[in-house]
Amino acid sequence: MKKYITLILVLIITILSCEKDDICIDTTTPSLIIRFYDNDNQTETKQVLLDSVWANSKENIYKNQTLDSIIIPLDLTQNNTLYKLTSNSIEDEINFTYDRKDIFVSRSCGYKTIFENLQIDSNTSNWIKNININNSTIENDTAAHITIFH
Amino acid sequence: MTQQHILLFFISVLFTFTTNSQELQDTIKVKEVYGIRIGIDISKPINSFFNNETKGLEVVGDFRITRNYYAAVELGFLDKTTNEDYINFTTKGSYIKAGFNYNAYKNWKGMNNEIYVGLRYGFSIFNQTLNSYTPNVNGTYFIPETLQPATEFKDLTAQWIEFVFGMKVETFNNLYLGVSVSLNKMVNTKEPENFKNLHVPGFNRVFLNNTGVGFNYTLSYLIPILKKNK
């Protein structure tokens, strides 16, 4: 009887002490996904040579890469983020504005921030011909939120 | 000489018989004590003493109904601050657990120990305060600020079921030391908005699958009320 109780106790403790909510495995704060399309043929994606992509007064996220999509984080301490994208030495600026909302995820992950009501406050059009917002609510990293035609 | 020996033999045989029969009568007449046992969980004040972020107290009591069944109650209070990687919150409230224990231990003559299994229904009413949190973001391009909303979620409730294993040992006359472990399963909770009851008084830490585990170290005193024959 006593032997069994100890065995049961040890078993319970080992099972419970390695619960999966100790490690954050859920998705947290999403990033903005931008996809590049051909301005002449608006159903086709078109790769772009990006010299640099950076948020105002920060370091580069992308440098000298040819891509058809980029994933960039939004500033979760402010309601706007200014991004600069340079292609073939031509610079364009996009100022994103949004509302922030913190949503509870789990014990180990805590809260994530989602962005609602995403708008483009201002932008320059040197190499970027047109910008389209596909989804003004950014709550996951699965599909492109913004389409840029060039 | 032989007659004397025979007499001695019969006397001694008779004597052993009488003593044996007296012993037999003794075992029949062993009385078991029925009463109310009241105590405290000593682990909780000790824990409060060593850990500034936890204050708790639990009073335990049981009442013997039949030979092996005891009605059992636990009443407690908890004020605990939990610090996780991205959140810090305080749980404050009180709880009651009521149910029964079944003693599966066959005592020797005159002993009053227990190895028991039990079932409890638990109810708690409490407040959760979200002291601070840091939004969780991958990477370090934008570093999030720690926010201190101090949002208080009031009048939350929880109901659960507990399976208890434990033992009680009579150390001095009527003074019992007990240890028990309980497995808890949440039945229903009133959850805060945009937060979760991650800790519930009496239930302890709420695991992902709505289960919990509890430990008790009790010191209790038996107030005898009546003595019944076995």
Boltz contact constraints between the chains, C-beta under 6 A:
constraints:
  - contact:
      token1: [A, 16]
      token2: [B, 213]
      max_distance: 6.0
  - contact:
      token1: [A, 19]
      token2: [B, 207]
      max_distance: 6.0
  - contact:
      token1: [A, 21]
      token2: [B, 208]
      max_distance: 6.0
  - contact:
      token1: [A, 28]
      token2: [B, 136]
      max_distance: 6.0
  - contact:
      token1: [A, 29]
      token2: [B, 135]
      max_distance: 6.0
  - contact:
      token1: [A, 29]
      token2: [B, 137]
      max_distance: 6.0
  - contact:
      token1: [A, 73]
      token2: [B, 141]
      max_distance: 6.0
  - contact:
      token1: [A, 73]
      token2: [B, 142]
      max_distance: 6.0
  - contact:
      token1: [A, 75]
      token2: [B, 142]
      max_distance: 6.0
  - contact:
      token1: [A, 76]
      token2: [B, 135]
      max_distance: 6.0
  - contact:
      token1: [A, 76]
      token2: [B, 144]
      max_distance: 6.0
  - contact:
      token1: [A, 77]
      token2: [B, 145]
      max_distance: 6.0
  - contact:
      token1: [A, 102]
      token2: [B, 135]
      max_distance: 6.0
  - contact:
      token1: [A, 104]
      token2: [B, 194]
      max_distance: 6.0
  - contact:
      token1: [A, 104]
      token2: [B, 195]
      max_distance: 6.0
  - contact:
      token1: [A, 107]
      token2: [B, 84]
      max_distance: 6.0
  - contact:
      token1: [A, 107]
      token2: [B, 198]
      max_distance: 6.0
  - contact:
      token1: [A, 109]
      token2: [B, 136]
      max_distance: 6.0
  - contact:
      token1: [A, 110]
      token2: [B, 86]
      max_distance: 6.0
  - contact:
      token1: [A, 110]
      token2: [B, 87]
      max_distance: 6.0
  - contact:
      token1: [A, 110]
      token2: [B, 133]
      max_distance: 6.0
  - contact:
      token1: [A, 110]
      token2: [B, 136]
      max_distance: 6.0
  - contact:
      token1: [A, 111]
      token2: [B, 133]
      max_distance: 6.0
  - contact:
      token1: [A, 111]
      token2: [B, 135]
      max_distance: 6.0
  - contact:
      token1: [A, 112]
      token2: [B, 136]
      max_distance: 6.0
  - contact:
      token1: [A, 113]
      token2: [B, 135]
      max_distance: 6.0
